[in-house]
Amino acid sequence: MENTKTAQGRKTGMARLWELAFRKKILIITSCVLAVISVAVSFVPFIAVYYLLRELVIHFADLGGLDTAYMMRLGWFAAGGAAAAVLLNFIALMLSHIAAFTTLYDLKLEFTRHIASLPLGFHTENSTGKLRKVVDENIEKLEGFIAHQLPDLAGSFAMPVFTLVILFVFDWRLALASMVPIIAAYLIQAIAMSNKNAQIFVNKYQNSLEDMNNAAVEYMRGISVVKAFNQTVYSFRKFYDTIKEYGNFVLKYTISWETIMCFFMLIINHVYLFLIPPIILLAGGAALTGSAVYAAFAFTALFYLIFSVSLSTPFTKLMYVSTNGKMILNGIERMDKVLNTPPLAETASPKTTDEYSVAFDHVTFTYNDEGEAIALRNVSFIARQGEVTALVGPSGSGKSTLAHLIPRFYEVGEGAVKIGGVDIRDMASEYLMSIVAFVFQDVFLFKQSIMDNILIGNKNAGREVAIAAAKAAQCHEFVEKLPHGYDTVIGRKNIHLSGGERQRIVIARAILKNAPVIVLDEATAFADPENEQKIQRAFEALMKNKTVIIIAHRLSTVRGADKIVVIDRGRLAEEGTHDALVTAGGRYSRMWEQYTGAMNWGISGARPQLS
């Protein structure tokens, strides 16, 4: 993989991995140095045991000649070396873990801040499951690399060097024999890993995980429907199919590595088998030179056979680092793909306004540039301050799209959206969001206290002010009946609210924000008739001298609107008051006729016939 830079100046490939890994340079470098020293010290027991056994072999015939003081020193030397190796490795891992957790915290904070700055269009095109996987898995994999694999990598590269030095010091011929299987094993692995199918697998593996995450999130969100219709995971075909596809794919790929991995592990774990032939050949020559030389060679050969067993550890670690490295790199690419998505463009000279009429000026909009049908085409109208403007039309006509353009959830393709005559693209995003309040039909409450959820509208408001907003939104009565009142945490200990109650909390949030522009998406959809009337009265106070845009599905809720804008197939069909539009006999008149007809419909005594 090439180490290039993206258009944003961000590194890619291994350069990006090292950049992230060494964000905490001092901690990481110190950790790696201690890991290398730990590896070096870990050889001390082997060397001490070698000389200990050598002393025993030399004095085997006369044990009385043993230098016990020398042997005791070797024993303490071996024990001290082992203890020092463990202690140094522990300190190295402690430092690398501190660096890893700090880096992960910074990265996740950077990632979440960035996706919060992206337009809503990005979030509709990228599922929750996909973004959750980036945070929980792709970024999380860096923890294992920085905390464990990086010190291991330093130690694993140092260990073969120390090993070869020791082997060549004692007998260069047997050292060369030990190198043969190691080189052979890594040639096999290098050939396998260089296969282009390996990178293709990583991409497919990550994609299949994302698909499975998306399906799992969708399945859990729809679990009530699944259970209501007595279905199982096998009935939810999308989830079941992604699990089966993932399992079949991974199994097939794993089996494809069966032969290669068997050869690699067989060779790397049985280096001693490659030592036996040269030991036999060299033993014959040593025997001819005398018993002392033969005994020394035999002891050296025994040391090599025992020591060769430990050779597999560093090389196996390097193999896993190499394999996991591809997964980590792919995960970083997916993270950077999100980070490289540009946030909403901010103007260099932001403007403000003291007048809050909202104007759509020849607005044309398409959700993407891939040939999708135009959602809005050349729409122009004005929602004046101090008036209520209702957007009506068939489902999919573009009403919600118009509302989403006001806070720049999406960027217009052509034309402009203006507040007080100022193009919203010339306003700072933070300022724009401060002057617009929303109550959408899709209600979302955080798993925090009800008071915290209301205070999202204005963090600086006091408790009494928030309670006043709740009373205006008709929340106070049911909130007071909860176990801890306004301090009750939603979703905890079987605390669940009805759809109407949840929506009224969101309305309280909007009332507390007291923004000059209010967008309501069927805000009374879940309210019963009694509370709907109360909420409407609360809205009368809320709407005073403000620009109010209502997306209406029930036409009865907008009869009193100052202006009704009829949207049909992404175009402005007509606009005017209720009475004027009904009299005009256009699209709105037909909608009103259908609506009143539906309101007068009732269930007859006859049993319906089902075919």
C-alpha positions in Angstrom: 0.0 0.0 0.0 1.4 3.3 -1.0 2.1 5.9 1.6 0.5 9.0 0.0 -1.5 11.9 1.3 -5.2 12.6 0.8 -6.6 15.8 -0.5 -7.0 16.9 3.1 -3.3 16.4 3.7 -3.8 13.3 5.8 -1.3 10.5 5.4 -2.4 7.0 4.2 -1.2 3.4 4.5 1.5 2.5 6.9 2.6 6.2 7.3 -0.9 6.9 8.7 -0.7 3.9 11.1 2.7 5.0 12.5 1.4 8.6 12.7 -1.5 7.5 14.9 0.6 5.0 16.9 3.2 7.6 17.8 0.9 10.4 18.8 2.3 9.9 22.3 5.9 9.6 21.2 7.7 9.7 24.5 5.5 7.0 26.0 5.7 4.7 22.9 9.4 5.1 22.4 10.1 4.4 26.1 7.8 1.4 26.0 9.5 0.0 22.9 13.0 0.5 24.4 12.0 -1.2 27.6 10.5 -4.1 25.6 13.8 -4.5 23.7 15.8 -4.4 26.9 13.3 -7.0 28.4 13.9 -9.3 25.5 17.7 -8.9 25.9 17.5 -9.7 29.6 15.2 -12.7 29.0 18.2 -14.5 27.4 20.2 -14.2 30.7 18.5 -17.3 32.2 19.3 -19.4 29.1 23.0 -18.4 29.1 23.2 -19.0 32.9 21.6 -22.4 32.5 24.0 -23.2 29.7 27.1 -22.5 31.9 25.4 -24.2 34.8 24.9 -27.4 32.8 28.4 -27.1 31.3 29.8 -27.0 34.8 27.9 -30.1 35.7 29.1 -32.0 32.5 32.7 -31.0 33.1 32.7 -32.3 36.7 30.2 -35.2 36.1 32.8 -37.8 36.9 34.0 -35.9 40.1 31.1 -33.9 41.6 33.3 -32.9 44.4 35.2 -30.6 42.1 32.1 -28.5 41.5 32.4 -24.8 42.2 29.2 -24.4 44.3 29.7 -20.7 44.8 30.0 -20.2 41.0 26.9 -22.3 40.5 24.9 -20.3 43.1 25.9 -17.1 41.4 24.6 -18.5 38.1 21.4 -19.6 39.7 20.8 -16.1 41.2 21.9 -14.6 37.8 19.2 -16.7 36.0 16.5 -15.9 38.6 17.4 -12.2 38.5 17.3 -12.1 34.7 13.9 -13.7 34.6 12.5 -11.3 37.2 14.0 -8.3 35.5 12.6 -9.4 32.1 9.1 -9.7 33.6 9.3 -6.3 35.4 10.7 -4.4 32.4 8.0 -6.0 30.1 5.3 -5.0 32.7 6.5 -1.4 32.7 6.7 -1.3 28.9 3.1 -2.6 28.7 1.9 -0.1 31.3 3.3 2.8 29.3 2.0 1.5 26.0 -1.5 1.1 27.5 -1.5 4.6 28.8 -0.5 5.8 25.3 -3.1 3.6 23.7 -6.0 4.7 25.9 -5.1 8.3 25.5 -4.9 8.0 21.7 -8.2 6.2 21.5 -9.9 8.8 23.6 -8.6 11.6 21.4 -9.5 9.7 18.2 -13.0 8.9 19.3 -13.5 12.5 20.5 -12.2 13.8 17.2 -14.4 11.3 15.2 -17.6 12.1 17.1 -17.0 15.8 16.9 -16.5 15.5 13.2 -19.6 13.5 12.4 -21.5 16.0 14.5 -20.3 18.7 12.1 -21.4 16.8 9.0 -24.7 17.6 7.3 -27.7 15.4 7.9 -27.4 14.0 4.4 -24.2 12.2 5.4 -26.0 10.4 8.3 -28.9 9.3 6.0 -26.5 7.8 3.5 -24.3 6.1 6.2 -26.2 3.9 8.6 -25.8 3.9 12.4 -24.4 0.4 12.3 -21.6 1.4 10.0 -20.6 4.4 12.1 -20.9 2.4 15.3 -18.5 -0.2 13.8 -15.9 2.5 13.0 -16.0 3.7 16.6 -16.4 0.4 18.4 -14.2 -1.8 16.2 -12.1 0.0 13.6 -10.7 2.6 16.1 -10.8 0.1 18.9 -8.4 -2.2 17.0 -5.7 0.5 17.4 -5.7 -0.1 21.2 -4.5 -3.7 20.6 -1.8 -2.5 18.2 -0.5 0.3 20.3 -0.9 -1.3 23.7 0.3 -4.9 22.8 1.5 -5.3 19.3 3.8 -2.3 19.1 5.9 -3.3 22.1 5.7 -6.9 21.0 6.8 -5.8 17.5 9.9 -4.1 18.9 10.7 -7.1 21.1 10.0 -9.5 18.3 12.3 -7.8 15.9 15.0 -7.6 18.6 14.6 -11.2 19.7 15.8 -12.8 16.4 18.8 -10.5 16.4 19.8 -11.4 20.0 19.0 -15.1 19.2 21.2 -15.1 16.1 24.0 -13.4 18.0 23.9 -16.1 20.7 23.6 -18.9 18.2 26.5 -17.7 16.1 28.6 -17.2 19.2 28.3 -20.8 20.3 28.4 -22.6 16.9 28.1 -20.8 13.6 27.4 -24.0 11.7 24.4 -25.0 13.8 23.3 -21.3 13.7 23.2 -21.5 9.9 21.2 -24.7 10.1 18.7 -23.0 12.4 18.2 -20.2 9.8 17.1 -22.6 7.1 13.6 -23.4 8.4 13.0 -19.8 9.6 13.7 -18.4 6.1 11.6 -21.2 4.5 8.7 -20.5 6.8 8.7 -16.8 6.1 9.1 -17.3 2.3 5.9 -19.3 2.5 4.1 -16.6 4.4 5.4 -13.8 2.3 4.2 -15.5 -0.9 0.8 -16.1 0.7 0.4 -12.6 2.1 1.5 -10.8 -1.1 -1.4 -12.5 -2.9 -3.8 -9.8 -4.0 -6.7 -11.9 -2.7 -5.5 -11.2 0.8 -6.3 -7.5 0.6 -9.6 -8.3 -1.3 -10.5 -10.5 1.6 -9.8 -7.7 4.2 -12.2 -5.4 2.3 -14.9 -8.0 1.9 -14.5 -9.0 5.6 -14.9 -5.4 6.8 -17.9 -4.9 4.4 -19.6 -8.0 5.6 -19.1 -6.9 9.2 -20.7 -3.6 8.4 -23.7 -5.3 6.7 -24.1 -7.6 9.7 -24.0 -4.6 12.1 -26.5 -2.7 10.1 -28.9 -5.6 9.9 -28.4 -6.3 13.7 -29.3 -2.7 14.5 -32.4 -2.8 12.3 -33.4 -6.1 13.8 -33.1 -4.8 17.4 -35.0 -1.7 16.5 -37.8 -3.8 15.0 -37.8 -6.4 17.7 -41.3 -5.5 18.9 -42.7 -6.2 15.4 -40.8 -9.4 15.2 -42.2 -10.6 18.5 -45.7 -9.3 17.8 -45.9 -11.5 14.7 -44.3 -14.4 16.5 -41.3 -14.3 14.2 -37.7 -15.5 14.7 -34.3 -14.4 13.5 -34.7 -16.8 10.6 -37.8 -14.9 9.5 -35.9 -11.6 9.4 -34.2 -12.5 6.2 -31.8 -9.6 5.9 -30.3 -10.2 9.3 -30.2 -14.0 8.8 -28.7 -13.7 5.3 -25.9 -11.4 6.4 -25.0 -13.8 9.2 -24.9 -16.7 6.8 -23.0 -14.8 4.2 -20.4 -13.7 6.8 -20.1 -17.2 8.1 -19.7 -18.8 4.7 -17.2 -16.2 3.5 -15.0 -16.4 6.6 -15.1 -20.2 6.6 -14.2 -20.4 2.9 -11.3 -18.0 3.4 -10.1 -19.8 6.5 -10.0 -23.1 4.7 -8.1 -21.5 1.8 -5.3 -20.8 4.3 -5.3 -24.3 5.8 -2.4 -25.8 3.8 -0.2 -22.6 4.0 -0.7 -22.2 7.8 -0.1 -25.9 8.4 3.3 -25.7 6.6 4.2 -22.5 8.4 3.4 -23.7 11.9 4.9 -27.1 11.2 8.3 -25.6 10.1 8.5 -22.8 12.7 7.6 -25.0 15.6 10.0 -27.8 14.6 13.3 -26.1 14.0 15.0 -28.9 16.0 14.2 -31.4 13.2 16.4 -29.4 10.8 19.2 -29.4 13.3 19.4 -33.2 13.7 21.1 -33.9 10.2 23.9 -31.4 10.7 24.4 -32.5 14.3 24.9 -36.1 13.1 27.3 -35.1 10.4 29.3 -32.8 12.7 29.3 -35.3 15.6 31.4 -37.7 13.5 34.1 -35.2 13.0 34.1 -34.2 16.7 34.4 -37.8 17.7 37.6 -38.2 15.7 39.3 -35.2 17.5 38.9 -36.7 21.0 36.5 -37.3 23.8 36.7 -33.8 25.3 35.8 -32.1 22.0 33.1 -34.7 21.4 31.6 -34.0 24.9 31.7 -30.3 24.4 30.0 -30.6 21.0 27.4 -33.0 22.3 26.5 -30.5 25.1 26.4 -27.6 22.5 24.2 -29.7 20.3 21.8 -30.4 23.2 21.7 -26.7 24.0 20.7 -25.9 20.4 18.0 -28.5 20.4 16.5 -27.1 23.6 17.0 -23.5 22.6 15.4 -24.0 19.1 12.0 -24.6 20.7 11.9 -21.0 21.8 12.6 -19.7 18.3 9.0 -20.0 17.3 7.7 -17.4 19.7 9.1 -14.2 18.2 8.4 -15.3 14.6 4.8 -16.3 15.4 4.2 -12.9 17.0 5.6 -11.2 13.8 3.2 -13.3 11.8 0.1 -12.2 13.8 1.3 -8.6 13.7 1.5 -8.8 9.9 -1.9 -10.4 9.6 -3.6 -8.0 12.1 -1.9 -5.1 10.5 -3.9 -5.5 7.3 -7.1 -5.4 9.3 -6.0 -2.3 11.3 -5.0 -0.5 8.1 -8.3 -1.2 6.5 -10.1 0.0 9.7 -8.0 3.2 9.6 -9.0 3.8 5.9 -12.6 3.5 6.9 -12.2 5.9 9.7 -10.3 8.4 7.5 -13.0 8.1 4.8 -15.4 9.6 7.3 -12.9 12.1 8.7 -12.1 13.2 5.1 -15.8 14.0 4.5 -15.9 17.8 4.5 -18.2 19.5 7.1 -20.6 22.2 6.2 -18.7 25.1 4.6 -18.4 28.1 7.0 -18.3 31.6 5.7 -15.3 33.7 6.5 -17.5 36.8 7.3 -20.6 35.4 9.0 -23.8 37.6 9.1 -26.6 37.9 11.5 -30.2 39.3 11.2 -32.8 40.9 13.4 -35.7 39.9 11.1 -36.7 36.3 10.8 -38.9 35.8 7.8 -37.9 32.6 5.9 -37.7 32.8 2.1 -37.2 30.0 -0.4 -35.8 31.6 -3.5 -36.0 29.3 -6.6 -34.8 26.3 -4.6 -33.9 23.1 -6.4 -32.6 20.2 -4.5 -31.5 16.6 -5.2 -30.4 14.2 -2.4 -27.4 13.0 -4.4 -25.6 13.5 -7.7 -26.1 9.9 -8.9 -29.1 10.5 -11.1 -31.7 10.4 -8.3 -35.0 12.2 -9.1 -35.1 15.9 -8.1 -36.8 16.3 -4.7 -37.5 20.0 -5.1 -37.7 22.0 -8.3 -37.7 25.8 -8.4 -39.7 26.3 -5.2 -40.2 29.9 -4.1 -42.3 31.3 -1.2 -42.0 33.4 2.0 -42.9 32.4 5.5 -43.2 35.7 7.2 -42.3 36.6 10.8 -45.3 36.7 13.1 -47.3 34.3 10.9 -47.9 30.6 10.7 -47.0 29.0 7.4 -48.3 25.4 6.8 -46.7 23.0 4.3 -49.1 20.5 3.0 -49.1 17.9 0.3 -49.1 14.2 -0.4 -46.5 11.9 1.2 -43.1 12.2 -0.5 -44.0 15.6 -2.0 -41.0 17.4 -0.4 -42.5 19.0 2.7 -40.0 17.6 5.2 -37.2 18.2 2.7 -38.1 21.9 2.7 -38.0 21.9 6.5 -34.6 20.2 6.6 -33.1 22.8 4.3 -33.8 25.7 6.8 -31.1 24.6 9.3 -28.7 23.4 6.5 -29.2 19.7 7.2 -28.7 19.6 3.4 -27.2 22.1 1.0 -29.5 23.4 -1.7 -28.5 22.6 -5.3 -29.8 25.8 -6.8 -31.3 28.9 -5.4 -31.1 30.0 -1.8 -32.8 29.8 1.6 -32.8 33.1 3.4 -33.7 34.3 6.9 -34.3 38.0 7.2 -32.9 38.4 3.7 -29.6 36.8 4.6 -28.6 33.6 2.8 -28.2 30.9 5.5 -24.9 29.9 3.9 -23.6 33.3 5.0 -24.5 32.6 8.6 -22.3 30.8 11.1 -23.7 27.3 11.7 -23.8 27.8 15.5 -25.8 31.1 15.0 -28.2 29.5 12.5 -28.9 26.6 14.9 -29.5 29.1 17.7 -32.3 30.9 15.9 -34.2 27.8 14.7 -36.1 25.4 16.9 -37.5 22.0 15.8 -40.2 19.6 16.8 -40.0 16.7 14.5 -42.4 13.7 14.3 -39.5 11.3 14.9 -38.9 12.0 18.6 -35.5 11.3 20.2 -34.9 11.5 23.9 -31.5 10.8 25.6 -31.3 8.3 28.4 -30.9 11.0 30.9 -33.3 12.7 33.3 -36.4 14.5 32.0 -35.0 17.8 33.2 -31.7 17.2 31.3 -33.7 16.4 28.1 -35.7 19.7 28.5 -32.6 21.7 29.3 -31.1 20.7 25.9 -33.2 23.6 24.6 -31.2 26.0 26.7 -28.4 24.8 29.0 -28.2 28.2 30.7 -31.9 28.1 31.8 -32.8 27.5 35.5 -34.8 24.7 36.8 -37.9 26.9 37.4 -37.8 28.2 33.8 -37.6 24.6 32.5 -40.5 23.6 34.6 -42.5 26.6 33.3 -41.7 25.4 29.7 -42.9 21.9 30.7 -46.2 23.3 32.0 -46.7 25.2 28.8 -46.2 22.0 26.9 -48.6 20.1 29.1 -45.8 17.9 30.6 -46.0 18.9 34.2 -48.9 16.7 35.3 -47.5 13.4 34.1 -43.9 14.2 35.0 -44.9 14.8 38.6 -46.4 11.4 38.8 -43.1 9.7 37.9 -41.0 8.2 40.8 -38.4 11.0 40.8 -40.4 13.7 39.0 -38.1 15.8 36.7 -35.1 13.8 37.9 -36.5 10.5 36.6 -34.2 8.9 34.0 -35.9 7.8 30.8 -35.6 4.1 30.1 -34.3 3.1 33.5 -36.1 0.8 35.9 -39.1 0.3 33.6 -39.6 4.0 33.1 -41.1 4.3 29.7 -43.2 7.2 28.2 -45.9 7.1 25.6 -45.4 8.6 22.2 -47.5 11.6 23.1 -45.6 12.2 26.4 -42.3 11.9 24.6 -43.4 14.5 22.0 -44.6 16.9 24.7 -41.1 16.8 26.3 -39.6 17.7 22.9 -42.1 20.6 22.6 -41.0 21.8 26.1 -37.5 21.7 24.8 -38.5 23.9 21.9 -40.4 26.3 24.1 -37.4 26.7 26.4 -35.1 27.4 23.5 -37.4 30.4 22.5 -35.9 30.6 19.0 -37.4 33.2 16.6 -37.9 30.5 13.9 -39.9 27.4 14.7 -40.3 24.3 12.6 -43.1 21.8 13.6 -43.4 18.5 11.9 -46.9 17.3 12.9 -46.1 18.2 16.5 -49.4 17.1 17.9 -49.4 13.7 16.1 -49.4 11.6 19.3 -51.5 13.9 21.5 -55.0 12.9 22.5 -57.8 15.4 21.6 -57.9 17.0 25.0 -54.1 17.6 25.2 -54.0 18.5 21.6 -56.1 21.5 22.3 -53.9 22.4 25.3 -50.8 22.1 23.2 -52.3 24.3 20.5 -53.0 27.0 23.2 -49.4 26.7 24.4 -48.2 27.1 20.8 -50.2 30.3 20.5 -48.0 31.9 23.2 -44.8 30.3 21.8 -45.6 31.5 18.2 -46.1 35.2 19.1 -44.0 37.4 16.8 -42.1 34.3 15.5 -41.8 32.6 12.1 -43.6 29.3 12.4 -43.5 26.7 9.7 -45.8 23.6 10.2 -45.6 20.4 8.2 -49.1 19.2 8.4 -50.6 15.8 7.6 -53.9 16.4 9.3 -55.4 19.4 7.4 -57.7 20.3 10.3 -54.6 21.5 12.3 -53.7 24.2 9.8 -57.1 25.7 8.9 -56.2 28.8 10.9 -52.7 29.2 9.4 -51.9 32.6 7.9 -50.6 30.9 4.7 -50.9 27.3 3.4 -48.2 26.3 0.9 -49.2 23.2 -1.2 -46.3 21.1 -2.4 -46.8 18.4 -5.0 -44.1 16.3 -6.6 -41.4 18.7 -5.4 -43.1 21.8 -7.0 -45.0 24.6 -5.5 -48.6 23.9 -6.5 -50.4 26.8 -4.9 -50.4 29.0 -1.8 -53.0 31.0 0.2 -55.4 30.8 3.1 -57.6 27.8 3.8 -60.8 29.5 2.6 -59.1 30.9 -0.6 -57.6 27.6 -1.5 -60.8 25.6 -1.0 -62.7 28.1 -3.1 -60.0 28.0 -5.9 -60.8 24.3 -6.5 -57.2 23.3 -7.0 -55.0 20.6 -5.5 -55.7 21.7 -1.9 -59.4 21.7 -2.5 -59.2 18.1 -3.6 -57.1 17.2 -0.6 -59.5 18.8 1.8 -62.4 17.0 0.2 -60.6 13.7 0.6 -59.7 14.6 4.2 -63.2 15.5 5.3 -64.5 12.4 3.6 -62.0 10.2 5.6 -63.0 12.0 8.8 -66.7 11.1 8.2 -65.9 7.4 7.5 -66.9 4.9 10.1 -67.0 1.1 10.6 -70.4 -0.3 9.6 -72.1 -3.2 11.2 -71.3 -5.4 8.3 -68.4 -7.8 8.7 -65.7 -6.9 6.1 -65.0 -9.6 3.5 -61.4 -10.6 3.2 -60.2 -12.2 0.1 
